[in-house]
Amino acid sequence: MEHRWSGRKSILGNVTLDCERTGAVQAAVRDVSLGGMLVDAGSVTMPMHALVVVGLNFFSDVIGDDYRLQAMVVRHGPKGTALMFLDPDLQAINTLNRVIRTSDLESPHAA
């Protein structure tokens, strides 16, 4: 059952995922929503329910410097790892909303 409360947008970019259990890794973003994102971390598999700090460094033209959000691994699938943002504040929600509306970041591989 899906618990999504906003639409997803396929975008291009990389993020840094910092997980206490696996260390920091670079991951490709597949899509993002106000509630989370789907990422591909290659051969690195983060454990289910692991807490992750997501460094949104590829949004710099929209939001300025690196932006960090707390997230949790909620699903693994053939297209990547699903992360759910944890308690984003109003500034984070507004920032994500701007990022989602910015068409320059759209992936040519949008499904």
Residue pairs with C-beta under 8 A, 6 or more apart in sequence:
3 35
4 33
4 35
5 34
5 35
6 33
6 34
6 35
6 100
7 33
7 100
8 31
8 32
8 33
8 38
9 31
9 32
9 33
9 100
9 106
10 30
10 31
10 106
10 107
10 109
10 110
10 111
11 29
11 31
11 32
11 99
11 105
11 106
11 107
12 29
12 58
12 105
12 106
12 107
12 108
13 28
13 29
13 58
13 59
13 105
14 26
14 27
14 28
14 29
14 57
14 58
15 26
15 27
15 29
15 37
15 39
15 54
15 55
15 56
15 57
15 58
16 24
16 25
16 26
16 27
16 54
16 55
16 57
17 24
17 25
17 26
17 27
17 39
17 41
17 46
17 52
17 53
17 54
17 55
17 83
18 24
18 52
18 53
18 55
19 25
19 46
19 50
19 51
19 52
19 53
19 73
20 50
20 51
21 46
21 47
21 50
22 44
22 45
22 46
22 47
22 50
25 41
25 42
25 44
26 41
27 39
27 40
27 41
27 42
27 44
27 80
27 81
28 39
28 40
28 80
29 37
29 38
29 39
29 58
30 37
30 38
30 39
30 40
30 79
30 80
30 107
31 37
31 38
31 107
32 38
32 96
32 99
32 100
33 96
33 100
34 85
34 88
34 93
34 96
34 97
34 100
35 84
35 85
36 71
36 74
36 82
36 83
36 84
36 85
37 54
37 71
37 82
37 83
37 85
38 79
38 80
38 81
38 82
38 83
39 80
39 81
39 83
40 79
40 80
40 81
41 80
41 81
45 76
45 81
46 52
46 73
46 81
47 73
48 73
48 74
48 75
48 76
49 72
49 73
49 74
50 72
50 73
51 70
51 71
51 72
51 86
52 70
52 71
52 72
52 73
52 83
53 68
53 69
53 70
53 71
54 68
54 69
54 70
54 71
54 83
54 85
55 66
55 67
55 68
56 63
56 66
56 67
56 68
56 69
56 99
57 66
57 67
58 105
59 67
59 95
59 99
59 105
60 66
61 104
62 95
62 98
62 99
62 102
62 105
63 95
63 98
63 99
67 92
67 95
69 85
69 86
69 88
69 92
70 85
70 86
70 87
71 83
71 84
71 85
71 86
72 83
72 84
72 86
73 81
73 82
73 83
74 82
74 83
74 84
75 81
75 82
76 82
85 92
85 96
88 96
99 105
